[in-house]
Amino acid sequence: MSEPAAELPISDARDSLADVVSRAHYAGRITYVTRRGQRLAAIVPADLAEAIERAEDAADVSAARDALARIDAGDSPVSLTELRDELGL
């Protein structure tokens, strides 16, 4: 069971970093680090961050497979220049 998420000003987080990290590890607590009430970052349990990374990797692999299947089906690949234009880069 994990503790409910918390918000902590960055100055307090700096002063109690060891406790915040311990709560993330042992109690599963997510702590949002804030400045002037705005969330800047989160300290999360490592297993949660790793699960997010695995999900992102799986989504990337799926998107790549879909793109390759479209190319195999006759679609033209998008050039880097076209992609940059589309993304406004």
trRosetta pair geometry for C-beta under 8 A, 3 or more apart (Angstrom, degrees):
i j d omega theta_ij theta_ji phi_ij phi_ji
1 28 7.3 -161 119 40 31 139
2 27 6.3 105 -147 148 58 63
2 28 2.9 -93 -111 103 103 125
2 29 6.3 169 -179 -67 91 43
2 30 7.8 43 160 -13 135 81
2 45 7.7 -107 -117 -20 129 137
3 6 7.6 -9 126 -27 115 106
3 23 6.5 -46 35 -177 146 106
3 27 4.5 22 -12 148 113 121
3 28 6.5 155 18 73 67 74
3 29 4.0 -14 63 -83 113 102
4 29 7.5 14 72 -127 28 89
5 29 7.0 143 -109 -168 38 71
5 30 4.3 -25 -112 73 94 99
5 31 7.2 173 -163 -85 68 30
5 32 6.6 44 171 -16 112 99
6 29 6.4 8 6 179 106 119
6 30 7.5 168 26 90 62 54
6 31 5.0 -16 69 -115 94 77
6 32 7.1 -160 97 26 44 73
7 31 7.4 145 -103 -166 19 64
7 32 4.7 -26 -108 69 73 103
7 34 5.3 29 -177 -21 104 130
7 39 7.1 -94 -124 -90 109 91
8 12 5.0 -120 -178 88 95 115
8 13 4.7 118 115 -65 120 91
8 16 7.7 -103 -169 62 148 118
8 20 6.8 -117 39 -102 165 130
8 31 5.4 -1 8 -177 120 112
8 32 7.2 153 22 78 68 51
8 33 6.0 -34 74 -108 86 56
8 34 6.7 159 75 19 32 89
9 12 4.8 85 63 11 84 103
9 13 6.9 -151 95 -9 40 88
9 33 7.8 39 168 -164 14 63
9 34 5.5 -57 -100 74 47 88
9 35 7.1 90 -151 -98 74 40
10 13 5.4 -53 -143 36 34 115
10 14 6.3 40 156 -25 66 101
10 33 5.3 68 -92 176 72 103
10 34 6.7 -132 -33 76 76 36
10 35 5.2 1 -8 -75 125 87
10 40 6.7 8 -70 33 118 144
11 14 5.8 -48 -151 29 31 113
11 15 6.7 25 152 -14 61 107
12 15 5.7 -59 -150 40 35 109
12 16 6.2 -10 164 17 70 111
13 16 6.6 -80 -138 58 25 80
13 17 6.2 60 160 -84 66 71
13 20 5.8 19 -144 -42 79 163
13 31 7.1 152 -112 138 112 130
13 33 4.8 -17 -38 -118 168 105
13 43 7.5 164 -151 -16 124 133
14 17 6.2 -7 -147 -45 26 106
16 19 4.5 -40 176 42 96 117
16 20 5.7 104 114 -28 87 94
17 20 5.6 -57 -144 37 33 112
17 21 6.1 29 160 -16 68 107
18 21 6.0 -57 -147 39 28 108
18 22 6.2 30 154 -20 64 109
19 22 5.6 -54 -145 37 31 113
19 23 6.3 31 156 -19 65 104
20 23 5.9 -54 -150 35 29 109
20 24 6.6 31 150 -20 62 104
20 31 5.1 -85 -157 39 107 165
20 43 5.4 68 148 75 112 160
21 24 5.6 -52 -152 33 34 114
21 25 6.3 27 154 -14 67 108
21 43 6.5 -96 -88 -180 60 136
22 25 5.8 -59 -145 41 31 107
22 26 5.7 -5 171 10 71 115
22 27 8.0 51 130 4 66 97
23 26 6.7 -63 -121 53 23 87
23 27 4.8 -33 -162 40 65 120
23 29 4.2 -23 146 40 103 133
23 31 7.0 78 84 -40 124 122
24 27 7.5 -17 -53 56 8 76
24 28 7.3 22 -165 -140 39 13
24 29 5.6 -91 -84 68 46 72
24 30 7.1 70 -116 -94 91 35
24 31 6.7 -91 -67 6 102 101
24 43 5.2 -106 -63 138 146 94
24 44 6.0 147 -150 171 121 13
24 45 5.0 -175 168 -72 80 57
24 46 7.9 96 136 -21 112 64
25 45 6.2 132 -99 -124 33 82
25 46 7.1 20 -105 1 82 98
28 45 5.3 -31 -126 -40 56 143
28 48 7.8 111 -152 -38 82 125
29 45 7.8 113 45 -45 37 95
30 42 5.7 -6 -174 -174 98 118
30 43 7.2 163 -157 80 48 53
30 44 5.0 1 -115 -105 88 81
30 45 7.7 -77 -73 -4 70 78
30 48 7.5 -75 -81 86 105 169
31 42 6.7 154 80 -157 44 64
31 43 4.6 -3 58 52 98 101
32 39 4.6 -47 -178 -126 124 109
32 41 7.5 161 -156 87 56 38
32 42 5.1 -32 -100 -99 61 84
33 39 7.3 98 68 -153 44 62
33 40 5.4 -56 98 60 89 98
33 41 4.7 -2 48 62 114 87
33 42 6.9 -166 8 -87 79 28
33 43 6.7 74 -35 -18 105 94
34 37 5.8 -5 172 -138 133 11
34 38 6.0 147 -155 68 86 33
34 39 5.5 -50 -95 -91 83 43
34 40 6.3 149 -119 1 27 88
35 38 5.9 -28 67 59 68 88
35 40 5.4 47 2 -40 101 130
39 42 7.3 8 -174 -61 115 87
44 48 4.7 -97 158 79 118 128
44 49 5.4 138 86 -51 116 92
45 48 4.6 91 67 3 87 105
45 49 7.3 -161 94 -4 46 85
46 49 5.6 -56 -149 39 37 110
46 50 6.1 37 154 -20 70 107
47 50 5.6 -52 -143 39 33 113
47 51 6.3 39 154 -24 64 103
48 51 5.6 -51 -148 33 31 112
48 52 6.6 33 152 -18 63 103
49 52 5.7 -53 -152 34 33 113
49 53 6.5 34 150 -19 65 104
50 53 5.5 -51 -148 36 35 113
50 54 6.4 36 152 -20 66 102
51 54 5.7 -51 -148 35 33 111
51 55 6.4 33 152 -19 64 105
52 55 5.7 -55 -149 37 32 111
52 56 6.4 32 153 -18 65 105
53 56 5.7 -54 -147 37 32 111
53 57 6.3 34 153 -20 65 105
54 57 5.6 -53 -148 36 32 113
54 58 6.3 33 153 -20 65 105
55 58 5.7 -53 -147 36 31 112
55 59 6.4 32 153 -19 64 104
56 59 5.7 -54 -148 36 33 111
56 60 6.4 34 152 -20 65 104
57 60 5.6 -54 -149 35 32 112
57 61 6.4 31 153 -18 66 104
58 61 5.7 -52 -147 36 32 111
58 62 6.3 34 153 -19 64 107
59 62 5.7 -54 -148 38 31 113
59 63 6.3 32 154 -19 65 106
60 63 5.8 -54 -147 36 30 110
60 64 6.3 30 154 -19 64 106
61 64 5.7 -55 -148 37 31 111
61 65 6.3 32 153 -19 65 105
62 65 5.8 -53 -147 36 31 111
62 66 6.4 32 153 -19 64 105
63 66 5.7 -53 -148 36 32 112
63 67 6.4 32 153 -20 65 105
64 67 5.7 -53 -148 36 32 111
64 68 6.4 31 154 -17 65 106
65 68 5.8 -55 -147 39 31 110
65 69 6.3 33 153 -21 65 106
66 69 5.7 -55 -148 35 30 112
66 70 6.5 32 153 -20 64 103
67 70 5.7 -52 -151 33 32 111
67 71 6.5 32 151 -18 64 104
67 77 7.8 64 172 -121 104 85
68 71 5.6 -53 -148 36 35 112
68 72 6.2 37 152 -19 67 105
69 72 5.5 -52 -146 38 33 113
69 73 6.3 30 153 -18 64 108
70 73 5.6 -59 -148 40 31 111
70 75 4.2 -19 156 33 93 141
71 74 7.9 165 -178 27 27 10
71 75 5.7 -79 -87 70 38 85
71 76 7.7 40 -121 -151 76 10
71 77 5.6 16 -104 -65 120 88
78 82 4.8 -124 -172 87 87 126
78 83 5.3 104 131 -60 119 90
78 86 7.6 -25 -172 -4 142 145
79 82 4.6 97 55 6 80 102
79 83 7.0 -144 95 -5 43 87
80 83 5.6 -54 -147 37 33 113
80 84 6.3 35 154 -20 66 104
81 84 5.8 -54 -148 36 30 111
81 85 6.4 31 153 -19 63 106
82 85 5.7 -55 -149 37 31 113
82 86 6.2 32 153 -21 66 108
83 86 5.6 -55 -147 36 31 113
83 87 6.2 14 158 -5 66 111
84 87 6.0 -66 -143 48 28 100
84 89 4.3 -92 -154 68 81 102
85 88 7.6 31 -179 -72 28 32
85 89 8.0 -78 -47 45 20 70
